[in-house]
Amino acid sequence: MNEFILIIPILTVLTASIVLMLLSMYDKFSTKNFITVASIFLIIALGFSIGTFTEIYSVKIYSDIFNNALIFDSFSNFFSILLIFGTLLTLLIGEHYFLHRKYFKGEFFTILMFALFGMILLANANELITAFIALEIASFSVYVMVGYNSDDSKRVEAIFKYLVLGSFIGAFYLLGSVLIYGATQTTNLTEIAVYISNHSGNDLTLVYIGMTLILFTFLFKIAAFPFQSWVLDVYRGAPMIITAYMAATFKIAIFSFFLRVFLQDISNVIDFWDSIMYVLVILTLVFGTWLAVSQKIVKRMLAASSIVHTGYLLLAFLALGQNIEAAYATMFYLIAYLLSALGAFGLISHIISETSVRVTFEDFKGLSKERPFLAAMMTIFLLSLAGIPSTIGFIGKFHVFTEAISAGFASLAVLAIIATIVSVYYYFRLIAMMYFYPANASCESQGFNDKRVSTYVIAFIGVLTILGGIGSAIVFFIPVINIDSIISIAQMTVQSLFIK
């Protein structure tokens, strides 16, 4: 396969960043122009990514130039498609929101593209320092987007908290990399894997300590216990559509790198962290559930529930050491959460694009009477987040729990099921507010424009959420990707990690 074709998607995203940056120097371009240009570049990048997704491959492109720091395989391509698709959906679902917030200038879309560039680079990283640089490119872009519009005091607080904590945890990653380099004399993941397979005992002490420090970074970025304290305030302060981006797409980028490391490079010693991960799964599920139940603001409830979903993903991660099938479950769950979370957060941003009064559960009373379509779509996304059958969220949870039980973690799977049952309370509470209460007159908005790109994108995500839950059981005559196809694709991409 031509090596240049493989890097076209990431080059396209980088080119988009530069073009948007240059265009942002001229005032004559409107926000809609920037959305259009960014979308075109993303569609091109998505097309090239899908076009090369036809066979299993693993290529360390231009090794003389990049010194094997980057690897392009079916695994990274799978995540690149998800990241580009997630960014495109974020852009389109937030169209209404962007156009009604004057502070979203061209620079914002430049930063969004740079964030995507960093995330794709992270998915292709085959070296610890390269991964750190990619992670920081993506993270700093997200920091800026969180604090966009500094006139809002909540956003200033959010960016300050996120930036300080994120920089602090980044030091743990660097320290871990230094210790691993001290032991192995390399930061290349392939060479580290060889070192681990050929050594044991005290020779691996520094590797264990270094990997534990890097694990802290992973736990912070995905908001697992005890590093979840920033989530509620940062999600609450960030622009709604950026919250959606952080909760769904950015989290996928983090998992893309660490899933590679766990599966390919440290699989021989992964059992070392089992007891730590076991406790973290329990505390993440319990603490996240408690936070979600106690929230009165919808945005904070969704933020807290994202911690619970992190607990489900950690459970699948824990099962990886015993059962590689858990990798497929993790990848399927990431797709399910991408659609459900992006749909829920994005839909709220669409609703509040012309008004900012819908904040608490009380504010959503009677939405089904005022906006029946939007209420129906929100119900689909909440049902999927709760794991109700006929939605993609149910299939995702089913795979995670099944693989966890197969790996011998039945008690944790039971705890996760209990957390799922409790989640029905806080998700259905919002549904009840929309359908079983009279409309809140103080929140009604006149002249709401439903015929927007955002509305159609919401409907598209809603269809995917249902289609991912029922597969081809009902629409068997339509040639679409069904549940088994997604699992098969996940299996194929994981196999590319082991091509020698």
Residue pairs with C-beta under 8 A, 6 or more apart in sequence:
1 52
1 55
1 57
1 59
3 59
3 61
3 62
3 72
5 48
5 51
5 52
6 52
6 59
6 61
6 72
6 77
7 61
7 72
8 45
8 48
9 45
9 46
9 48
9 49
9 80
9 84
9 120
10 45
10 80
10 117
10 120
10 121
10 124
12 41
12 44
12 45
12 48
13 41
13 42
13 45
13 84
13 113
13 116
13 117
13 120
14 113
14 117
15 41
16 37
16 38
16 41
16 42
16 45
16 113
17 110
17 113
17 114
17 117
19 37
19 41
20 34
20 37
20 38
20 106
20 109
20 110
20 113
21 106
21 107
21 110
23 29
23 33
23 34
23 37
23 106
24 34
24 105
24 106
24 107
24 109
24 110
29 106
31 98
31 99
31 104
31 105
31 106
32 95
32 99
34 106
34 108
34 109
35 91
35 92
35 95
35 98
35 109
37 109
38 91
38 109
38 112
38 113
39 88
39 91
39 92
41 113
42 84
42 87
42 88
42 91
42 116
43 88
45 84
46 81
46 84
46 85
46 88
49 77
49 80
49 81
49 84
50 81
52 77
53 74
53 77
53 78
53 81
55 74
56 74
56 492
56 493
56 495
56 496
56 499
57 72
57 73
57 74
57 496
57 499
58 71
58 72
58 73
58 74
58 496
58 497
58 499
59 71
59 72
59 73
60 66
60 68
60 70
60 71
60 72
60 126
61 70
61 71
61 72
68 126
68 127
68 188
68 190
69 125
69 126
69 127
69 129
69 130
69 188
70 121
70 124
70 125
70 126
70 127
70 130
71 124
71 125
71 126
72 124
73 493
73 496
73 497
73 499
74 492
74 493
74 495
74 496
75 260
75 493
75 494
75 496
75 497
76 123
76 124
76 256
76 260
77 493
78 331
78 489
78 490
78 493
79 123
79 252
79 253
79 256
80 120
80 123
80 124
82 249
82 252
82 334
82 335
82 338
83 116
83 119
83 120
83 123
83 249
83 252
83 253
83 256
84 116
84 120
85 338
86 245
86 248
86 249
86 252
86 338
86 342
87 112
87 115
87 116
87 245
87 249
89 342
89 346
89 457
89 461
90 112
90 241
90 244
90 245
90 248
90 249
90 342
90 346
91 109
91 112
92 453
92 454
92 457
93 241
93 244
93 342
93 343
93 346
93 347
93 349
93 350
93 454
93 457
93 458
93 461
94 241
94 244
94 346
94 349
94 350
94 454
95 452
95 453
95 454
95 457
96 349
96 350
96 353
96 354
96 449
96 452
96 453
96 454
96 455
97 239
97 240
97 241
97 349
97 350
97 352
97 353
97 454
98 104
98 108
98 241
99 353
100 353
100 354
101 149
101 239
101 353
103 148
103 149
103 151
104 148
108 145
108 148
111 141
111 144
111 145
112 141
112 145
112 245
114 137
114 141
115 137
115 138
115 141
115 142
115 145
115 245
115 250
116 138
117 137
117 138
118 134
118 135
118 136
118 137
118 138
118 139
118 141
118 253
119 134
119 138
119 249
119 250
119 252
119 253
119 256
120 253
121 130
121 133
121 134
121 137
122 131
122 134
122 135
122 138
122 253
122 254
122 256
122 257
123 253
123 256
123 257
125 131
125 134
125 189
125 257
126 188
126 189
126 190
127 187
127 188
127 189
128 177
128 180
128 181
128 187
128 188
128 189
128 192
128 214
129 177
129 187
131 257
132 170
132 173
132 174
132 177
135 170
135 173
135 217
135 221
135 254
135 257
136 170
138 250
138 253
139 166
139 170
139 221
142 162
142 242
142 245
142 246
142 250
143 159
143 162
143 163
143 166
144 159
145 238
145 239
145 242
145 245
146 155
146 158
146 159
146 162
146 234
146 237
146 238
146 239
146 242
146 246
147 155
147 156
147 158
147 159
147 160
147 163
148 155
148 239
148 242
149 155
149 239
150 156
152 237
154 236
154 237
155 237
155 238
155 239
156 237
157 233
157 237
158 233
158 234
158 236
158 237
158 238
159 237
161 230
161 233
161 234
162 230
162 234
165 220
165 230
166 220
169 216
169 217
169 220
169 221
169 227
170 217
172 213
172 214
172 216
172 217
173 213
173 214
173 216
173 217
175 210
175 213
176 209
176 210
176 211
176 212
176 213
176 214
176 216
176 217
177 187
177 210
177 214
178 210
179 206
179 207
179 209
179 210
179 213
180 187
180 192
180 206
180 207
180 210
180 211
180 214
181 187
182 206
183 195
183 203
183 204
183 205
183 206
183 207
183 210
184 191
184 192
184 195
184 207
186 192
186 195
189 260
189 261
189 264
189 265
190 265
192 207
192 265
192 266
193 264
193 265
193 266
193 268
195 207
196 204
196 207
196 265
196 266
196 268
196 269
197 268
204 269
207 269
208 269
208 272
211 266
211 269
211 273
212 273
212 276
215 273
215 276
216 227
218 254
218 258
219 225
219 227
219 280
220 227
221 250
221 251
221 254
222 251
222 254
222 255
222 310
222 313
222 314
223 230
223 231
223 306
223 307
223 310
224 280
224 284
224 307
224 310
224 311
224 314
225 280
225 283
225 284
225 287
225 288
225 307
226 283
228 284
228 287
228 288
228 307
228 310
231 303
231 304
231 306
231 307
232 291
232 300
232 303
232 304
234 246
235 243
235 246
235 247
235 299
235 300
235 302
235 303
235 306
236 297
236 299
236 300
236 303
238 246
239 349
240 299
240 345
240 348
240 349
240 352
241 345
241 346
241 349
243 299
243 302
243 303
243 345
244 341
244 342
244 344
244 345
244 346
244 349
247 302
247 303
247 306
247 341
247 342
247 345
248 337
248 338
248 341
248 342
248 345
249 338
249 342
251 306
251 310
251 334
251 337
252 334
252 338
255 313
255 330
255 334
259 317
259 327
259 330
259 331
260 497
262 270
262 317
262 320
263 320
263 324
263 327
263 494
263 497
264 497
264 498
267 321
270 320
270 321
271 321
274 318
274 321
277 314
277 317
277 318
278 318
278 409
278 412
280 314
281 311
281 314
281 315
281 318
281 412
281 415
281 416
282 412
282 415
284 307
284 308
284 310
284 311
284 314
285 308
285 311
285 312
285 315
285 415
285 416
285 419
286 415
286 419
287 307
288 304
288 305
288 306
288 307
288 308
288 310
288 311
288 419
289 308
289 419
289 422
289 423
291 304
291 307
292 301
292 304
292 305
292 307
292 308
292 423
292 426
293 422
293 425
293 426
295 301
295 304
295 426
296 360
296 361
297 359
297 360
298 348
298 358
298 359
298 360
298 361
298 363
298 364
298 430
299 348
299 359
301 361
301 426
301 430
302 341
302 344
302 345
302 348
305 385
305 423
305 426
305 427
306 341
308 419
308 423
309 337
309 341
309 385
311 416
311 419
312 333
312 397
312 400
312 416
313 330
313 333
313 334
313 337
313 400
315 400
315 401
315 404
315 409
315 412
315 413
315 416
316 326
316 327
316 329
316 330
316 333
316 400
316 403
316 404
317 326
317 330
318 404
318 407
318 409
318 412
319 326
319 329
319 403
319 404
319 406
319 407
319 409
320 326
320 327
320 330
321 407
322 406
322 407
322 408
323 403
323 406
323 407
324 494
325 403
325 406
326 400
326 403
326 404
326 407
327 490
327 494
328 399
328 403
328 487
328 490
328 491
328 494
329 396
329 399
329 400
329 402
329 403
330 400
331 490
331 493
331 494
332 395
332 396
332 399
332 483
332 486
332 487
332 490
333 396
333 397
333 399
333 400
335 392
335 396
335 468
335 486
336 384
336 392
336 393
336 395
336 396
336 468
337 393
337 396
339 384
339 392
339 461
339 464
339 465
339 468
340 381
340 384
340 385
340 391
340 392
340 393
340 465
341 381
341 385
342 461
343 377
343 380
343 381
343 384
343 458
343 461
343 462
343 465
344 378
344 381
344 382
344 385
346 454
346 457
346 458
346 461
347 374
347 377
347 378
347 381
347 458
348 358
348 378
350 374
350 452
350 454
350 455
350 458
351 358
351 367
351 371
351 374
352 358
353 454
354 445
354 448
354 449
355 443
355 445
357 363
357 442
357 443
358 364
358 443
361 429
361 430
361 433
362 433
362 440
363 440
363 443
364 430
364 433
364 434
364 440
364 443
365 433
365 434
365 437
365 438
365 439
365 440
365 443
366 434
366 437
366 438
366 439
366 440
367 374
367 375
367 378
367 433
367 434
367 439
368 375
368 376
368 434
368 435
369 438
369 439
370 439
370 444
371 448
371 450
373 450
373 455
373 459
374 450
374 458
375 434
375 435
376 462
377 458
377 459
377 462
378 430
378 431
378 434
379 431
379 434
379 435
380 391
380 462
380 465
380 466
381 461
381 462
381 465
382 427
382 428
382 430
382 431
383 390
383 391
383 393
383 427
383 431
384 391
384 392
384 393
384 394
384 465
384 469
385 393
385 423
385 427
386 393
386 420
386 423
386 424
386 427
386 428
387 393
387 394
387 396
387 397
387 420
387 423
388 394
388 424
389 469
390 466
390 469
390 470
391 465
391 466
391 468
391 469
392 464
392 465
392 466
392 467
392 468
392 469
393 465
393 469
394 469
395 468
395 469
395 471
395 483
397 416
397 420
399 487
400 416
401 413
401 416
401 417
404 410
404 412
404 413
404 416
405 413
467 475
467 480
468 483
468 486
471 482
471 483
471 484
472 478
472 480
472 482
481 489
